[in-house]
Amino acid sequence: MSTPAASLIISAYNNADWLQRCLWGYAHQDRTDFEVIVTDDGSGPALAALLERMAASLPFPVRHVWHEDAGFRKCTILNRGIEQARSDYLIFSDGDCVPRADFVSQHLRLREPGRYLGGGYCKLPMDVSLKIDEDVIARGLHTDLDWLKAQGLPRKKRSLKLWARPGWRERLLNATTPTPPRWAGNNASGWKADLVRVNGFDERMSYGGEDLELGERLANAGVTGKQIRFSAVCIHLDHARGYVKPEMKAANQAIRDAVKAGRLTWTEYGLVHGPRA
């Protein structure tokens, strides 16, 4: 079995309908020499059944990495995905995000040694999200700004990501945006060796900035972010967030403050539990 050009690590929890659309998006990429690892934070049987049904029809291998539902443990299951990845380059997104057809190609084209990439997304309202089906994805309409506006997408500044098709527009906007590059879990990529060097995700962290904290440790380790928010684009399907609690964000912020104050590069609660050997 040949080594894949990239390992796509997709986080998921219970929403099989949205994950199906996510996987259709990867099935219609302009290249398929990658693997997909669905890191599942304790979903019920419907999601596993979906993956079993779809596996034979997908043009890439897909694996399901699951652990029991014991609350929000996304960072823990993402670390298990990193461990199982066969490629030396890892691309991260979420099971409620559908990539543009050049998503994987853009991440691989723009990668650099000593850098991680931060991509962009356009969040859809629920009424538009429900109109995204396999035919829409196969035709590339899910990231076509004119089509989305015709379906009711509000006119917002963030839709510039869909306007910036590959070429001068994406280069100009990446260079001039005031938003700094960051590691966002729905669209980021980096070298597996760099993620291992900082010990992966901090498994103490629940919802709220858990992805940003990884990027902050990477930057402390000399792995700087590269802005590609107008080059590698996905749409974010709408859903409820009943798991969000203020105390989660407060606890996470305390960890991030310690990383910043101490210029920390290593977490003792990551891929390997304990201090650096």
CORPE-V990660 format. One record per backbone hydrogen bond with DSSP energy under -1.0 kcal/mol. NH is the residue of the N-H (numbers start at 0). CO is the residue of the C=O. If there is no record, write none. Layout:
BEGIN
((NH | CO) (NH | CO))
END
This chain:
BEGIN
((4 | 32) (6 | 88) (7 | 34) (8 | 90) (9 | 36) (10 | 92) (11 | 38) (15 | 13) (18 | 14) (19 | 15) (20 | 16) (21 | 17) (22 | 18) (23 | 19) (24 | 20) (25 | 21) (26 | 22) (27 | 23) (28 | 25) (29 | 100) (33 | 31) (34 | 5) (35 | 60) (36 | 7) (37 | 62) (38 | 9) (39 | 64) (40 | 11) (41 | 39) (48 | 44) (49 | 45) (50 | 46) (51 | 47) (52 | 48) (53 | 49) (54 | 50) (56 | 53) (62 | 35) (64 | 37) (66 | 39) (76 | 72) (77 | 73) (78 | 74) (79 | 75) (80 | 76) (81 | 77) (82 | 78) (83 | 79) (84 | 80) (89 | 189) (90 | 6) (91 | 187) (92 | 8) (94 | 10) (96 | 93) (97 | 234) (99 | 232) (102 | 99) (105 | 101) (106 | 102) (107 | 103) (108 | 104) (109 | 105) (114 | 111) (115 | 223) (116 | 188) (117 | 225) (118 | 186) (119 | 231) (121 | 233) (123 | 235) (128 | 124) (129 | 125) (130 | 127) (131 | 128) (136 | 132) (137 | 133) (138 | 134) (139 | 136) (140 | 135) (143 | 140) (147 | 143) (148 | 144) (149 | 145) (150 | 146) (151 | 148) (152 | 147) (155 | 153) (158 | 155) (159 | 156) (160 | 157) (161 | 158) (162 | 158) (163 | 159) (164 | 162) (170 | 166) (171 | 167) (172 | 168) (173 | 169) (174 | 170) (175 | 171) (176 | 172) (186 | 183) (187 | 91) (188 | 116) (189 | 89) (191 | 87) (194 | 190) (195 | 191) (196 | 192) (197 | 193) (198 | 195) (199 | 194) (202 | 268) (204 | 201) (212 | 208) (214 | 210) (215 | 211) (216 | 212) (217 | 213) (218 | 214) (219 | 215) (220 | 216) (221 | 218) (222 | 217) (223 | 113) (225 | 115) (227 | 117) (230 | 227) (231 | 227) (233 | 119) (234 | 97) (235 | 121) (236 | 95) (243 | 240) (247 | 244) (248 | 244) (249 | 245) (250 | 246) (251 | 247) (252 | 248) (253 | 249) (254 | 250) (255 | 251) (256 | 252) (257 | 253) (258 | 254) (259 | 255) (260 | 256) (261 | 257) (263 | 258) (270 | 198) (273 | 267))
END
